[in-house]
Structure formats: structure tokens, C-alpha cells
């Protein structure tokens, strides 16, 4: 294979990878359902953007619409201040031996989902907001600044 052909193939692969990345990070997030109690709410989605920055921006942009659509009162009105975003996965199912989350506001038997946490959001005592994704976490301060928390070993 010539050097020129190899360069064309490499360029094509890079363009394809960038295209896939942009698609996965910018596709529309569909909220399937939401369940809430006094202190916490579970938001069920089909997926989140692949980067933490895009997922945080999605939440900041859509949280009020989600609260309104699913009748979740604000924290100031006695509503939850902690949110967990779950992958809806294969949908509501009957409870089995797997680690599942079952919702009391739905009639059994199909009132459970697999516990696949995508994002947790909570308010800190100082008024900042914490976003956690698996092993990484970010803080959004009152002035809008977002900083990644460094893990201490």
C-alpha cells in the first residue's frame, strides 16, 4: 500500500471517528419517565451525551422542563434536591434477583428497572451543585463556574 493511500485511509478513519463522537454527544436525550419523593427524584432517559460537559449542560438546560412535565416541585417548595438519572434500558420489568429499582408509585408487577445510574445531581450545603458520573464528579458554584473534583488517593 502506498504512503498516499495509507494517508487517505487514516484521514477517512479520523473523520469517521469525529463524526461518530459528535453524533453521540449531540443526539437528543429522551426523558421516558420520572418518579419522585420528598428528598429525591429518579429521571429515566434513553441515554445521555457521552461527555460530562454535555451531560451537565443537558441537565442545566432541561431541568425546569422536566420538573414541570413530571410535576416535581422545586427544592424551595419542598421538593427534592437530589436527582438520579437512570438508563431506562429494556423498560419497566418485574422484580427479579438482579439489582433493580422498583417504584412505589406504580402498581406491580412491572414497576422496576435495572439500576444503571448515568448521573447523580445534588445540592451541597453551600448552595453549589454536585454532578457525579461513575468515578468522576464536578461542582457547579453559584457563579456558574464548573470544576472537576480531583480524586484523593
N, C-alpha and C positions, 0 to 999 in steps of 0.2 A: 504494500500500500504506500502510495506516495505521501510525502510530507503535506502537500496541499490537500489531499483527500482526508488525511487524519485531522487537519485543522478544521475542515468543513464539518466533519462529524463531531468534533469536540465543541465547535460553536453551536451546532444544532442541539446537542445534549444540554449545553448551558442554557440556551434559550428555552428549551422544553422544561428544564428544572425550574427556571424563574417563572415561567408561565403557570406551572402546577402550584408552586408556592403562592403566587398572587391569587390564584383561584381559590385555594384552600383557606387563605387568610381573609378573603373578602367576600365569600359567599354569604348569603342571607342566613341568619340564625332564626330557626322557627321555634317559638315557645309553644310547647304542646299543652302544658297544664301547669298549675301552681296550687300548692296546698300550704296553709299557714296556721299557726297558733299564736299565742301571745308573744312568745320570745323569738321564734324562728319561722322561716318560710323555706319551702322546697320548690325550686323552679325547675321544671322538666323541659329540656331542649333536645333537638335532634343532634346538635354539635355546637362547638364554639370555634371561633377563629383559632388558628394554630399558634399565634404568638400571644404572649401575656399582654403586651401593649394593646393589641387589637381587641382581646377579650375584655380588658378593663374599659377601654373606650366603648365597646358594645354595651356593657353594663351601665356606665355613666349616661350614655345616650338613651337607653331603653328602660331604665328602672322605673321611672314615673309612669310610663305607659303600661308596664307590667303590673304595677301596683293598682292602677286604675282598672284595667281589664279584669283582674282577678280579685278585686275588692280587698286589697291588702292595705290596712291603714298605715299611715306614716308612723315612725318612731315617736314623734312628738304627740301623736294622737293615741298613743298606747299600743301601736302595732309593733311588729317585730323589727329588730335592728340587726339580726343575723340572718343571712341568706346562704343557702347551699344550692348550687346549680348542678343538677344531675343529668347524665345522658339518659334519655328515655329508652334507648336500646330497643328491645323487642316488644315494648309496650307493657301495659298492666298485665300481671300474671297472678296465678295462685301462689301462695306462700309455699316454699319448699325448703330443703335443707341448706340452700345457698344463703349467703349474707344478703338479705333483702330489706328494703324499707317498705313498710306497709302503712297505709294512710287510714286513720280512724274516721275521716270524713267521707269515706267511700264504703259501700257495702261489699263484704267479701262474697265470693272468693277471689275475684280478680281486682285486688286493691293494692298490689305490691309491685315494686320494680327492683331490679338489681341495683345494688348500691355502687354506682360508678360516679364518683364525685369528680366534677370537672373544675369547679371553682367554689371557694367559700369567701363570703364577704361579711365583715363585721365592723362595728364601730368601736373604737377604743375610748377609754375614759377622757382622753384629751380632745376628743372630737374628730380625730383622724379616722380614716377608713383603711382597714387591712384587707388585702386581696391575697388569697393563698391558692397556689396551683401545685399540688403534689409536694415537691421538695423546695419550691421557691415561693417567696412572699414579697409583697410590695405594700408600701404605705402611701396613702394619698393624704397630704396635710391640708389644713383648712385653706391655705393659699393656693391650692390646686397642684402643688408640686408632687410628683410621684417618684419615690425612691425605692430601689430594690433593697430588701434586707439581706445582709450578709450572714451566712450561717457560721455559727461559732462551733468549733470542734474541740 
